[in-house]
Structures are given as structure tokens and as C-alpha cells.
Amino acid sequence: MAKKEVMQGNEAVAESALRAGCRFFAGYPITPQSEITEYLALKMNDMPGRAFVQGESEVASINMVFGASAAGARAMTATASHGLSLMAETLSFCASQTVPAVIVDVGRAISSTDPAQTNYNFITKSLGHGGFRPFCFAPATVQESADMVYEAFDIADKYRCVVFVMTDGMLGHLIETVELKPYRELADMPERDWAPHGCGRGHVTHGGTPYIRGEALANRQEEIYAEWERDYTRVEDYYAADAEVLVLAWGTVARTAKSAVKKLRGEGCRVGLLRPQTLFPFPNRAIREIDERRVRHILVLEDAIPYQFYHDVMYALGGKPIPVTRYARSMGVQVSAEEAEEQLRRLL
Amino acid sequence: MEKVFGIPEGMNDKKTAFCPGCTHMTAYRLIVECLNELGERDNAILCRPIGCSLNADGSFDIHTIQSMHGRASAVATGVSRMNPTKTVMSYQGDGDAISIGVAETLYAANRGEKMTAIVINNQIYGMTGGQMSPTTLIGQRSTTGVRRADDTGYPLRFAEWLGQLEAPGYVARAALYTPKDIMQAKKFLLKALRCQKELGRYSYIEFLSFCPTNWGVQPKDCLKYCQENVLPVFPVGEFKSCF
């Protein structure tokens, strides 16, 4: 068993990416992701076969990632809300050209650098123009952040897609114990036989060489999304099996809610938590299968107003006769454990 | 009889969608010829833009990566860092490289990326139908107005600008006008590619090109038009050379 280390979330994410075989990183400073960029800046250019570039903007950074990835290397960038908006065009392009990329979004509020979950719709619904969707991981611990980044590179390679790891300023700056996965040999990375390697005679390839083009490419995405929903959807179930009041939340807020659930369980209250660990694919089935004869009330918590995650929960419930209460904070204010507890007590 | 002129190896006679009188294919031809002479065509990756140059689709054998509008230099940065032994090029128009992508082009030059940036300067947005570009001349007509210094500024002399930076190894501007100009352009391009390949440095080369359709100038009148109007604003020459 590997040694456990004490690490900050952002640094664990950066180190785990290196271990997963990330050969190229380009990023632009933005709070609260800066430690990822700083960590890789210190290490990467001294590692054979890898490179770090501080881009002149988020726009340049994601395009460098596109170039490195299209030319055969596992590549990643990290950003936060505003930077993500600037990357939108090329994220869409990565998807439409089927060029893999791993993006860590350390979510923050619009008007402050405090944690927020307000990028939920942006990331899970569409990569910029065009409507393509990325695979989205939603960790709630430093360990999970590291593990999900590690796995993200494999999914990006397998499906030639964009994979997001959606943390936030709280998770990014949290210091916890983490057991990191081993370093992977760069030589053992899955071969990208589609990447341009300098021309074979009479061989012209374009646009990151999509394996399929046009409408066939679009249709293939729908097949991939269905495959993800079938095989990759993940949910953490915390006392949900016999819960009468059930919390639905993701990431940091789910983590906060967990302590409220734990406290109330200690008092004998039948409360529980269902936490999606993947936001796309969304755990529609797990939510659809909530037993309305047992669950009296559902409480949806998120750090986002206007509500975002809530609407996906409502869609997944499909009109099931269970009352749903939503509670959220926004603009840099987070749902606290006390608020989560108070909301739960009202519903018990 | 010895054949002295024909389609170079790595190009074909496929019909392209360029307008009559356009000089984009001359630029592509020079790129293929130079890569052939350096033995680099099978070791080259070209990052191409959004713009008229896409009309060359399928007419040459160089591995290409499509880039977003303005971002070819950033894409080439990623390609080059991961493939330092390749000859990596970007190919863009003036609107692409000097307007929307000016930051990417400038910073790739300032970092001294191991790449050659090739910019086609025809003083107009061609593909979208003739709008004002960063190099449109004072008094020149475009579908978005006539350039006047007092409200749209001056044509941007980007090669001169890059020539002042420390990192680039070779910066030049050539014209694709007369056979003599084209021979000079080829000489400059060879130097640019050698600067990258042999010295591992950044090169920038700007090709002055015809756009008869969007200028509203007959192809036969383009040469005179350029000699009178373009060359005084955009002089050809080397602005920095490591040779």
C-alpha cells in the first residue's frame, strides 16, 4: 500500500495528473486554482518528455492543450469560473474534433474568489457552442479529487472526449490525507494512432483527425452518453437506504450536508444523503429509484442561485410524488452545516 | 528533354476553391518546395487556421492540425513542445494572426517557440467577404467601411514589431507578386525553416498576397495596385536574421 500523504486539494490534483501520465499543462493564473499551475510549473519542465507553459491567457492555454493533445500527448489545464468562459470556444472544438482534454475547474463565485457551484450548468450541459457534453466528475474529498483526475485521463483517451473534474475553492484549498496512485510510465500510455506524426506520403489529415465526421460524429456522441450513463454513473449513498428525509447534493455542499446527516443520525433521525460523484452522466436511475413509499421528503442543497443542480434532480424524479425542498446560497456564500441541519430538522 | 518546372512532390493537380488571381497556392507551393529541399515534409506538422487557406484542402501532403480562429500559434506551441524534433508551422491570414490572435502570435514569438509562423497579409478578410482587417490600407475600401486613421487606426506592421523582440531568430516579409518577388520569398522561407530546424528558434514570415475578389481589383491590375499602394506601407525585407 502506498504511503499516505498530507496534501492540499489543488496540489494533490496536480501531482495525481503527473502520475496519470499528463505530459503537457498550460494554464493562466486565476484564484482559486493557482496552486495547480504553480505546482506543475515547479516540477514539470524538469521531467523528461513533459512541458509546462504559462499561457498568456486562458484562451491561449486551452489552445496549447489542444495542440499538445492533438499531437499525441496527455494534456490538461486548470481554471476557475471566469477562465472557463474564455476557454469555451476551444472546449467545443476539442469535442467536435474528438481531441481528448482534461480540465480541472476549481469553481468560484462571480464576484468573489469564494467557493461556488455556479458552473454546474456551464459544464454539464454544453461545451460552449455546439452542444457537446463532457464527462464530469464531482469529488468531495482530496482523495477523491486525486483519484478522479487520475481516471479522467483514461476516460478522455478511451472516448476521445473532454473530461472535467469539478472541484471548488473549498476542496482545492482543503488539506487532507491522500494516498496517491503510482506513477505511470509515459511509454505505457495508450497509443494515439490518430495523432499527426509528420506526414506519410500521400496522407493528409485534418482537424485532429476525427475518426468520424459530420452527423455520424454527432450521433456517436449520443451513443457515448448512453454508454456513460449505463457504465460510469456513480453515486455515494450515505444512510440513504432507510432514510425518510433524503438530501441530494454534490461536491463541497454534499460534504457539508454529510456532517449534518451524521449528527441527526446520532439522534436517531432517519435522514440520509445521495451524492452524485458524476454529474454527467447524471445518476438519473438512482434518483428515479428512490422509493416514494419510504422517502417523505427530498432536500436539494447547492451553492448556486439561480438553482442549477435542482432542475436535474427534478427531471430525474420524473414527477414522482415526493415533496422536494430546495435550499441554496450563492455569490460566494456557502451552505453551512448548521443551515443544512436546520433545513433537515424542519422536514423531519 | 529535362523537366525544369512542374507540380512539386507532395502536391497534386486537384482543383482548389481559391478565387482566380489569389496567391495562397503560391504560398503553399513554396512551403512544400522548401520542406522538400530540407527533407522535412515527412517530419512536418502544419497548424492551420480558419480562413481562406482552408480552400487548399487535399492539395498538399503535410500533416495538418486544424486550429480555432486566431489560435494557430498557441496550438503550434503545444504541438512543438510535445514534438521538439518536428518542423512545426502555423499558417494564418492577417485577420487571424494579427487581429483576433495577436496575443497568441506575439507571445509564441516572445517565448521563442520552436516553430515557424507563416502569415498571409492580403489587407482584408477574404473568406467572410471583404471586411476591414488589421492590415487594410488607409483609404482602402472594405465591406465594413473605408479605413480612415482617425477612427480605425493604421495598418499594423506586425513583422517590424516582432523584429524588435529578443527571442525570434528570423523575421521577414516577402511578396508573392512577381516571379522575382516569389524567388525572394522562397529564399526567406528557407531561412525561416532552417532557423527553426537548425537553431531551434522562432521564425516569422509574412507573405504579401493578392485578393482581387475582395479588393475589387482585376487580377491583371493587382501587381500595379500593390506596387503603388501596398509596398510603400509594407516594405519587404528581413527585420531580424540569425544567419
Contacts between the chains, C-beta under 8 A, distances in Angstrom:
chain1	res1	chain2	res2	distance
A	23	B	82	6.4
A	24	B	78	6.2
A	24	B	81	6.4
A	24	B	82	5.8
A	26	B	77	7.8
A	26	B	78	7.0
A	51	B	81	4.0
A	51	B	82	6.9
A	53	B	77	6.4
A	53	B	78	7.9
A	53	B	81	6.6
A	53	B	111	7.6
A	55	B	74	7.2
A	55	B	107	7.9
A	56	B	103	5.3
A	56	B	104	7.2
A	56	B	106	7.9
A	56	B	107	4.1
A	57	B	103	6.1
A	59	B	71	7.1
A	59	B	74	7.6
A	59	B	103	7.6
A	59	B	104	7.5
A	60	B	71	7.3
A	60	B	74	4.3
A	60	B	77	7.9
A	60	B	103	6.6
A	60	B	104	5.1
A	60	B	107	6.6
A	61	B	74	7.8
A	63	B	67	6.9
A	63	B	68	6.5
A	63	B	71	4.0
A	63	B	74	3.6
A	63	B	75	5.2
A	63	B	78	7.3
A	63	B	104	6.9
A	64	B	74	5.0
A	64	B	75	7.1
A	64	B	77	4.9
A	64	B	78	4.0
A	64	B	81	7.7
A	65	B	78	6.2
A	66	B	67	7.6
A	66	B	68	7.9
A	66	B	71	7.9
A	66	B	75	5.7
A	66	B	78	6.5
A	67	B	47	6.7
A	67	B	65	6.8
A	67	B	67	7.5
A	67	B	74	6.8
A	67	B	75	3.6
A	67	B	76	6.2
A	67	B	77	6.3
A	67	B	78	2.8
A	67	B	79	4.4
A	67	B	80	8.0
A	67	B	82	7.9
A	68	B	78	3.4
A	68	B	79	6.8
A	68	B	81	6.4
A	68	B	82	4.7
A	69	B	78	7.3
A	70	B	65	5.0
A	70	B	75	7.3
A	70	B	78	7.6
A	70	B	79	7.1
A	71	B	45	6.6
A	71	B	65	7.0
A	71	B	78	6.7
A	71	B	79	4.2
A	71	B	82	5.1
A	71	B	83	5.5
A	72	B	82	6.5
A	72	B	83	7.5
A	73	B	78	7.9
A	73	B	82	4.2
A	75	B	78	6.9
A	75	B	82	8.0
A	89	B	68	5.8
A	90	B	68	5.5
A	90	B	71	6.9
A	93	B	68	5.3
A	97	B	66	6.7
A	196	B	45	5.4
A	196	B	63	3.7
A	196	B	64	7.2
A	196	B	65	5.9
A	197	B	63	7.0
A	197	B	83	8.0
A	198	B	42	5.5
A	198	B	43	4.3
A	198	B	44	5.9
A	198	B	45	6.3
A	198	B	63	5.7
A	198	B	86	5.7
A	199	B	10	7.9
A	199	B	41	6.2
A	199	B	42	5.4
A	199	B	44	6.6
A	199	B	61	5.3
A	199	B	62	5.4
A	199	B	63	4.4
A	200	B	42	7.3
A	201	B	10	7.7
A	201	B	42	7.0
A	201	B	61	6.2
A	202	B	61	5.8
A	203	B	61	6.4
A	203	B	63	7.4
A	204	B	58	5.8
A	204	B	60	7.1
A	204	B	61	5.7
A	204	B	62	7.4
A	204	B	63	7.6
A	204	B	64	6.8
A	205	B	63	5.9
A	205	B	64	6.7
A	206	B	57	7.3
A	206	B	64	5.7
A	206	B	65	7.9
A	206	B	66	5.6
A	207	B	65	7.2
A	207	B	66	3.6
A	208	B	65	6.0
A	208	B	66	6.6
